[in-house]
Amino acid sequence: MNRMAQFHPIPTLREADKIAKSLGLVRGKGTYNGAAYWKDANGQIVTRDRLAELAGLA
């Protein structure tokens, strides 16, 4: 699947970073399954789609 063809409720990583920071998440180093990710205080991985759910956008 073409990564550019995927739809994300959060259109840019810059916007995703701002949302994640407001939720207390830290950007992970590298990628998880080829996509950006964040970690919560417990070290659990939060994907961009899950981030949208937590922010109430999905």
Biopython code that builds the backbone (N, CA, C, O; Angstrom):
import numpy as np
from Bio.PDB.StructureBuilder import StructureBuilder

atoms = [
    (1, "MET", "N", (0.837, -1.180, 0.000)),
    (1, "MET", "CA", (0.000, 0.000, 0.000)),
    (1, "MET", "C", (0.880, 1.241, 0.000)),
    (1, "MET", "O", (1.866, 1.310, 0.735)),
    (2, "ASN", "N", (0.533, 2.196, -0.803)),
    (2, "ASN", "CA", (1.269, 3.447, -0.900)),
    (2, "ASN", "C", (1.026, 4.279, 0.361)),
    (2, "ASN", "O", (-0.119, 4.572, 0.705)),
    (3, "ARG", "N", (2.095, 4.655, 1.041)),
    (3, "ARG", "CA", (1.948, 5.414, 2.290)),
    (3, "ARG", "C", (1.301, 6.770, 2.046)),
    (3, "ARG", "O", (0.605, 7.280, 2.925)),
    (4, "MET", "N", (1.507, 7.358, 0.894)),
    (4, "MET", "CA", (0.922, 8.663, 0.598)),
    (4, "MET", "C", (-0.584, 8.565, 0.391)),
    (4, "MET", "O", (-1.298, 9.557, 0.542)),
    (5, "ALA", "N", (-1.066, 7.386, 0.050)),
    (5, "ALA", "CA", (-2.495, 7.204, -0.216)),
    (5, "ALA", "C", (-3.303, 6.979, 1.062)),
    (5, "ALA", "O", (-4.533, 7.001, 1.029)),
    (6, "GLN", "N", (-2.630, 6.767, 2.170)),
    (6, "GLN", "CA", (-3.341, 6.514, 3.423)),
    (6, "GLN", "C", (-3.990, 7.799, 3.922)),
    (6, "GLN", "O", (-3.425, 8.886, 3.797)),
    (7, "PHE", "N", (-5.181, 7.659, 4.488)),
    (7, "PHE", "CA", (-5.873, 8.797, 5.074)),
    (7, "PHE", "C", (-5.599, 8.830, 6.570)),
    (7, "PHE", "O", (-5.700, 7.812, 7.254)),
    (8, "HIS", "N", (-5.255, 9.996, 7.063)),
    (8, "HIS", "CA", (-5.038, 10.181, 8.492)),
    (8, "HIS", "C", (-5.866, 11.356, 8.967)),
    (8, "HIS", "O", (-5.868, 12.408, 8.328)),
    (9, "PRO", "N", (-6.567, 11.196, 10.075)),
    (9, "PRO", "CA", (-7.323, 12.322, 10.637)),
    (9, "PRO", "C", (-6.403, 13.474, 11.032)),
    (9, "PRO", "O", (-6.836, 14.626, 11.079)),
    (10, "ILE", "N", (-5.138, 13.171, 11.316)),
    (10, "ILE", "CA", (-4.146, 14.194, 11.615)),
    (10, "ILE", "C", (-3.267, 14.308, 10.367)),
    (10, "ILE", "O", (-2.435, 13.435, 10.120)),
    (11, "PRO", "N", (-3.440, 15.368, 9.584)),
    (11, "PRO", "CA", (-2.804, 15.427, 8.267)),
    (11, "PRO", "C", (-1.283, 15.536, 8.247)),
    (11, "PRO", "O", (-0.656, 15.038, 7.311)),
    (12, "THR", "N", (-0.667, 16.167, 9.243)),
    (12, "THR", "CA", (0.787, 16.326, 9.216)),
    (12, "THR", "C", (1.412, 15.821, 10.503)),
    (12, "THR", "O", (0.766, 15.781, 11.550)),
    (13, "LEU", "N", (2.673, 15.436, 10.410)),
    (13, "LEU", "CA", (3.386, 14.986, 11.603)),
    (13, "LEU", "C", (3.625, 16.145, 12.562)),
    (13, "LEU", "O", (3.662, 15.949, 13.776)),
    (14, "ARG", "N", (3.786, 17.342, 12.027)),
    (14, "ARG", "CA", (3.973, 18.510, 12.890)),
    (14, "ARG", "C", (2.743, 18.703, 13.788)),
    (14, "ARG", "O", (2.868, 18.953, 14.987)),
    (15, "GLU", "N", (1.568, 18.584, 13.190)),
    (15, "GLU", "CA", (0.329, 18.694, 13.959)),
    (15, "GLU", "C", (0.216, 17.538, 14.957)),
    (15, "GLU", "O", (-0.204, 17.732, 16.098)),
    (16, "ALA", "N", (0.591, 16.350, 14.522)),
    (16, "ALA", "CA", (0.547, 15.177, 15.403)),
    (16, "ALA", "C", (1.484, 15.365, 16.591)),
    (16, "ALA", "O", (1.148, 14.995, 17.716)),
    (17, "ASP", "N", (2.654, 15.938, 16.342)),
    (17, "ASP", "CA", (3.601, 16.192, 17.432)),
    (17, "ASP", "C", (3.018, 17.160, 18.459)),
    (17, "ASP", "O", (3.199, 16.972, 19.662)),
    (18, "LYS", "N", (2.323, 18.188, 17.993)),
    (18, "LYS", "CA", (1.709, 19.160, 18.902)),
    (18, "LYS", "C", (0.629, 18.502, 19.752)),
    (18, "LYS", "O", (0.547, 18.748, 20.956)),
    (19, "ILE", "N", (-0.200, 17.666, 19.129)),
    (19, "ILE", "CA", (-1.263, 16.966, 19.852)),
    (19, "ILE", "C", (-0.652, 16.014, 20.872)),
    (19, "ILE", "O", (-1.091, 15.959, 22.021)),
    (20, "ALA", "N", (0.367, 15.262, 20.444)),
    (20, "ALA", "CA", (1.025, 14.305, 21.328)),
    (20, "ALA", "C", (1.642, 15.012, 22.534)),
    (20, "ALA", "O", (1.528, 14.538, 23.665)),
    (21, "LYS", "N", (2.289, 16.136, 22.288)),
    (21, "LYS", "CA", (2.907, 16.883, 23.386)),
    (21, "LYS", "C", (1.852, 17.336, 24.383)),
    (21, "LYS", "O", (2.075, 17.288, 25.592)),
    (22, "SER", "N", (0.694, 17.780, 23.874)),
    (22, "SER", "CA", (-0.375, 18.225, 24.775)),
    (22, "SER", "C", (-0.946, 17.070, 25.605)),
    (22, "SER", "O", (-1.501, 17.290, 26.682)),
    (23, "LEU", "N", (-0.807, 15.842, 25.099)),
    (23, "LEU", "CA", (-1.283, 14.654, 25.818)),
    (23, "LEU", "C", (-0.184, 14.026, 26.676)),
    (23, "LEU", "O", (-0.409, 12.999, 27.317)),
    (24, "GLY", "N", (0.997, 14.636, 26.692)),
    (24, "GLY", "CA", (2.090, 14.120, 27.510)),
    (24, "GLY", "C", (2.852, 12.973, 26.885)),
    (24, "GLY", "O", (3.506, 12.208, 27.592)),
    (25, "LEU", "N", (2.779, 12.839, 25.566)),
    (25, "LEU", "CA", (3.484, 11.763, 24.870)),
    (25, "LEU", "C", (4.811, 12.276, 24.321)),
    (25, "LEU", "O", (4.971, 13.468, 24.061)),
    (26, "VAL", "N", (5.762, 11.353, 24.149)),
    (26, "VAL", "CA", (7.085, 11.685, 23.641)),
    (26, "VAL", "C", (7.304, 10.948, 22.330)),
    (26, "VAL", "O", (7.003, 9.759, 22.231)),
    (27, "ARG", "N", (7.821, 11.638, 21.326)),
    (27, "ARG", "CA", (8.065, 11.036, 20.013)),
    (27, "ARG", "C", (9.112, 9.939, 20.125)),
    (27, "ARG", "O", (10.166, 10.135, 20.728)),
    (28, "GLY", "N", (8.817, 8.787, 19.542)),
    (28, "GLY", "CA", (9.747, 7.675, 19.545)),
    (28, "GLY", "C", (10.837, 7.868, 18.505)),
    (28, "GLY", "O", (10.651, 8.584, 17.520)),
    (29, "LYS", "N", (11.960, 7.233, 18.726)),
    (29, "LYS", "CA", (13.065, 7.297, 17.763)),
    (29, "LYS", "C", (12.798, 6.283, 16.657)),
    (29, "LYS", "O", (12.515, 5.118, 16.938)),
    (30, "GLY", "N", (12.884, 6.712, 15.419)),
    (30, "GLY", "CA", (12.671, 5.806, 14.299)),
    (30, "GLY", "C", (11.196, 5.635, 13.984)),
    (30, "GLY", "O", (10.396, 6.557, 14.142)),
    (31, "THR", "N", (10.850, 4.425, 13.531)),
    (31, "THR", "CA", (9.467, 4.160, 13.135)),
    (31, "THR", "C", (8.995, 2.833, 13.725)),
    (31, "THR", "O", (9.799, 1.997, 14.139)),
    (32, "TYR", "N", (7.686, 2.661, 13.752)),
    (32, "TYR", "CA", (7.056, 1.415, 14.170)),
    (32, "TYR", "C", (6.190, 0.975, 13.001)),
    (32, "TYR", "O", (5.229, 1.659, 12.648)),
    (33, "ASN", "N", (6.518, -0.147, 12.406)),
    (33, "ASN", "CA", (5.842, -0.632, 11.198)),
    (33, "ASN", "C", (5.844, 0.424, 10.098)),
    (33, "ASN", "O", (4.867, 0.568, 9.363)),
    (34, "GLY", "N", (6.941, 1.155, 9.992)),
    (34, "GLY", "CA", (7.111, 2.128, 8.915)),
    (34, "GLY", "C", (6.449, 3.468, 9.162)),
    (34, "GLY", "O", (6.408, 4.297, 8.254)),
    (35, "ALA", "N", (5.933, 3.711, 10.350)),
    (35, "ALA", "CA", (5.250, 4.974, 10.625)),
    (35, "ALA", "C", (5.758, 5.589, 11.930)),
    (35, "ALA", "O", (6.302, 4.896, 12.790)),
    (36, "ALA", "N", (5.571, 6.889, 12.056)),
    (36, "ALA", "CA", (5.960, 7.590, 13.279)),
    (36, "ALA", "C", (5.143, 7.076, 14.452)),
    (36, "ALA", "O", (4.018, 6.604, 14.282)),
    (37, "TYR", "N", (5.720, 7.171, 15.646)),
    (37, "TYR", "CA", (5.002, 6.749, 16.844)),
    (37, "TYR", "C", (5.431, 7.613, 18.022)),
    (37, "TYR", "O", (6.426, 8.335, 17.955)),
    (38, "TRP", "N", (4.671, 7.528, 19.085)),
    (38, "TRP", "CA", (4.952, 8.237, 20.325)),
    (38, "TRP", "C", (4.869, 7.240, 21.460)),
    (38, "TRP", "O", (4.302, 6.160, 21.301)),
    (39, "LYS", "N", (5.437, 7.596, 22.617)),
    (39, "LYS", "CA", (5.373, 6.727, 23.790)),
    (39, "LYS", "C", (4.735, 7.491, 24.940)),
    (39, "LYS", "O", (4.957, 8.689, 25.119)),
    (40, "ASP", "N", (3.931, 6.758, 25.721)),
    (40, "ASP", "CA", (3.321, 7.370, 26.894)),
    (40, "ASP", "C", (4.245, 7.180, 28.103)),
    (40, "ASP", "O", (5.350, 6.655, 27.962)),
    (41, "ALA", "N", (3.802, 7.601, 29.271)),
    (41, "ALA", "CA", (4.619, 7.534, 30.483)),
    (41, "ALA", "C", (4.992, 6.096, 30.849)),
    (41, "ALA", "O", (6.008, 5.873, 31.508)),
    (42, "ASN", "N", (4.192, 5.129, 30.434)),
    (42, "ASN", "CA", (4.464, 3.718, 30.723)),
    (42, "ASN", "C", (5.318, 3.052, 29.657)),
    (42, "ASN", "O", (5.637, 1.869, 29.775)),
    (43, "GLY", "N", (5.694, 3.790, 28.617)),
    (43, "GLY", "CA", (6.509, 3.234, 27.548)),
    (43, "GLY", "C", (5.720, 2.522, 26.470)),
    (43, "GLY", "O", (6.303, 1.893, 25.587)),
    (44, "GLN", "N", (4.389, 2.616, 26.532)),
    (44, "GLN", "CA", (3.562, 1.972, 25.512)),
    (44, "GLN", "C", (3.581, 2.799, 24.226)),
    (44, "GLN", "O", (3.560, 4.029, 24.263)),
    (45, "ILE", "N", (3.621, 2.106, 23.094)),
    (45, "ILE", "CA", (3.651, 2.758, 21.796)),
    (45, "ILE", "C", (2.257, 3.258, 21.425)),
    (45, "ILE", "O", (1.263, 2.544, 21.563)),
    (46, "VAL", "N", (2.213, 4.498, 20.955)),
    (46, "VAL", "CA", (0.969, 5.109, 20.490)),
    (46, "VAL", "C", (1.168, 5.481, 19.020)),
    (46, "VAL", "O", (2.009, 6.318, 18.692)),
    (47, "THR", "N", (0.394, 4.857, 18.148)),
    (47, "THR", "CA", (0.496, 5.142, 16.719)),
    (47, "THR", "C", (-0.286, 6.409, 16.379)),
    (47, "THR", "O", (-1.029, 6.937, 17.206)),
    (48, "ARG", "N", (-0.106, 6.881, 15.163)),
    (48, "ARG", "CA", (-0.799, 8.089, 14.714)),
    (48, "ARG", "C", (-2.315, 7.912, 14.732)),
    (48, "ARG", "O", (-3.042, 8.837, 15.095)),
    (49, "ASP", "N", (-2.790, 6.747, 14.349)),
    (49, "ASP", "CA", (-4.227, 6.486, 14.382)),
    (49, "ASP", "C", (-4.745, 6.479, 15.821)),
    (49, "ASP", "O", (-5.809, 7.031, 16.100)),
    (50, "ARG", "N", (-4.005, 5.863, 16.725)),
    (50, "ARG", "CA", (-4.406, 5.832, 18.134)),
    (50, "ARG", "C", (-4.339, 7.240, 18.732)),
    (50, "ARG", "O", (-5.171, 7.603, 19.564)),
    (51, "LEU", "N", (-3.364, 8.019, 18.315)),
    (51, "LEU", "CA", (-3.245, 9.405, 18.761)),
    (51, "LEU", "C", (-4.505, 10.188, 18.380)),
    (51, "LEU", "O", (-5.021, 10.975, 19.173)),
    (52, "ALA", "N", (-4.984, 9.965, 17.175)),
    (52, "ALA", "CA", (-6.208, 10.630, 16.716)),
    (52, "ALA", "C", (-7.398, 10.210, 17.594)),
    (52, "ALA", "O", (-8.245, 11.040, 17.925)),
    (53, "GLU", "N", (-7.460, 8.947, 17.965)),
    (53, "GLU", "CA", (-8.534, 8.471, 18.840)),
    (53, "GLU", "C", (-8.456, 9.129, 20.207)),
    (53, "GLU", "O", (-9.474, 9.557, 20.752)),
    (54, "LEU", "N", (-7.249, 9.212, 20.765)),
    (54, "LEU", "CA", (-7.074, 9.816, 22.077)),
    (54, "LEU", "C", (-7.426, 11.306, 22.064)),
    (54, "LEU", "O", (-7.907, 11.853, 23.057)),
    (55, "ALA", "N", (-7.177, 11.949, 20.918)),
    (55, "ALA", "CA", (-7.479, 13.380, 20.785)),
    (55, "ALA", "C", (-8.936, 13.634, 20.416)),
    (55, "ALA", "O", (-9.379, 14.782, 20.366)),
    (56, "GLY", "N", (-9.682, 12.553, 20.157)),
    (56, "GLY", "CA", (-11.097, 12.684, 19.807)),
    (56, "GLY", "C", (-11.332, 13.083, 18.368)),
    (56, "GLY", "O", (-12.371, 13.661, 18.049)),
    (57, "LEU", "N", (-10.377, 12.782, 17.481)),
    (57, "LEU", "CA", (-10.499, 13.145, 16.074)),
    (57, "LEU", "C", (-10.951, 11.988, 15.192)),
    (57, "LEU", "O", (-11.287, 12.189, 14.025)),
    (58, "ALA", "N", (-10.959, 10.786, 15.742)),
    (58, "ALA", "CA", (-11.346, 9.622, 14.930)),
    (58, "ALA", "C", (-12.578, 8.961, 15.482)),
    (58, "ALA", "O", (-13.047, 7.967, 14.927)),
]
sb = StructureBuilder()
sb.init_structure("model")
sb.init_model(0)
sb.init_chain("A")
sb.init_seg("    ")
for serial, (resi, resn, name, xyz) in enumerate(atoms, 1):
    if name == "N":
        sb.init_residue(resn, " ", resi, " ")
    sb.init_atom(name, np.array(xyz, "f"), 0.0, 1.0, " ", f" {name:<3s}", serial, name[0])
structure = sb.get_structure()
